[in-house]
Amino acid sequence: MITKTKKGTTVLSLLLILAMLLAACSSGSKEPAEGGSTSSGNSDKTLTLTVAFLGIGTMTDVQAVQDEISKITKEKINVNVKLMPIDIAAWTQQTNLLLAGSEPLDLMVSSSLLNYSAQVAKNQLLPLDELLQPYEADIKATMVEDIYNGTKIDGKIYGVPSVRDTAADYGFIARKDLVEKHNIDLSQVQTFEDLEPIFQTILDNEPGIVPLVQRSQTTSIVSELLASRIDALGDGFGVLMVDNGDTKVVAQQETQEYKDALALTRSWYQKGYIMQDAATTQEGNNALIKAGKAFGYFSNMKPGFENQENGLNGYEMVAVRITKPVSMSTSANSFMLSIPRNAQDPARSMQLMHLWYTDPGIVNLLDNGIEGTHYEKTDSGHIKVPDGVTSNWVFNQWQVGNNALALTWEGTDLDIWDQMREFNQSSTFSPALGFSFDSTPVKTEVAAVTNVANQYRIGLESGSLDPAVLDEYVAKLKASGLEKIIAEKQKQLDAWLAAKQ
C-alpha cells in the first residue's frame, strides 16, 4: 500500500487496530431472508450501485470522485457509483444494520477481522463462484494464486482479495544519520540478537535517545520478534507455529519460542535498550523518532518500506530485514471485496468489481483522486500533490481492487508493483492461509481471556515485567477459558482443512 501523504497505515498495523475494535463490538444482527436477486446483469436499466468501504483518511471530496468514476462506469456497464465510506469505529455496527436491512448494498469491503465468517454463516454475503466465471481469468491474473484461493469458506469464494502486500518480512529500521555517524554495518545483522551491540553503541553515545521503541501498545517487542514464526489465527488465543508447518493449535504463552522472546526482551529492558515506560506510554514510534527520542523499531516490511517510513518519521531511515517473507492466515482475507445478499443485481455488482481490477481510470480515481485537483503528474512519471494544495481525497488503496494499476507517488520506485508481486510470490505460506476463526461459540471465554491478557501481556512483552510471572499469567488464562477457545479453534481449523482436500 503506497500512500500519497506519507501518513499511510500499514496493513498489518491496521489489522491489530481492527482486532482491538472487534473485541469491543457485538456482531449480532438479523439473518436476512434466503434468496436475493439473481439477475443476469441486464444493462438496459441504469443502476446506482452503492460501495461500502472503510473511511480512513481525508475523504471530503467523495461526491467529486464518485462522479468521475461514474462517467467511466456509466459508459462501460451503464452503472453509476455511490461511494459509502464508513468510519472504522462505526464499521461493525453500521454494516450489521446495512446487511440486515432492506436498502441495497451492492459491493462492500469484507475482512476476516470484521466478521467475515459470521457474515457468511448468516447468509449475508453471496457465493461468487458462478458470478466470477466470465471474469475470473482477468482477476486471478492480478495476484498470487494461493492468495486468490485463500478466501474460501466451505470451498466457496465469498470475497476477492485486494492487490497489495500480502506477504511481510520482519526486521529493524533506524535513523540513517545515526547509523552512518557510528559506522554501524547493518549488513552484518542476521538475527535479532545481532542487534545488541548496535543498541549498546547508541545507548553509550547518544544520551536521551532510546535504542529500541515499540510501535504501539498493540505491537509489543515480543510480538514483533515472533511475528514471522507464529500465525495468530486472528486473536492470538491459540496459534500455529508456522516454522514446522504444523496444524496443531497451541497456547503461544506455553511455547519455548515465546519464553525465549520474553527472556531476550527482558534482558534488553534491563540493559536500557527499551524505553522504561514502554508498558504505559501512549507515544508511538513515529512521534518518538521525529522528536529525536528514539533510534529505531521493529516492523513488518515490504518493498518500498523505507521510503514510506522516511516521511512518517521526519528522518531518512534505513532497514535491515531479518526474516524471509511470510503470509499468514489473514494475508488473503484481511481485505476483500464481497457482494452482499441485498445487492440490487449481483451480476452488475460483479461487472463493477471486474472494473476495479482491470480499469486504470477507475483505480486511479479511487486510489489517487482527480488529476489536477488531488494530484499532478511529474516529468519522472510519478505523481505528487500540487504545490500549496492539501488533498481532500486520501484513500487507503490497499482495501480494494488492483492497486498495481494506480499511478506511483513521488519517492516510490516506478516498478514498485513488479517488486511487490515478486515479494508476494516468494513468501512462505501458513498452512492456515485463508482460515477465519468464528469466535461466536466461545465469545464469553474470549472476553474473559482478553481481560486477563490486558493485565499481563504488554508488561511481559515490553520487558517491564519479570518473566517469572508467566506461570501466573498462563494459569489465569486457562482459568478464564483459554483451553476451550483452543479446542474450538482446532475444531474449526480441522474442518476447514478437511474441506480444502
Summary of the structure (lengths in Angstrom):
residues: 501
radius of gyration: 23.0
end to end distance: 32.8
largest distance: 73.4
contacts: 1661
relative contact order: 0.19
helix: 45%
strand: 15%
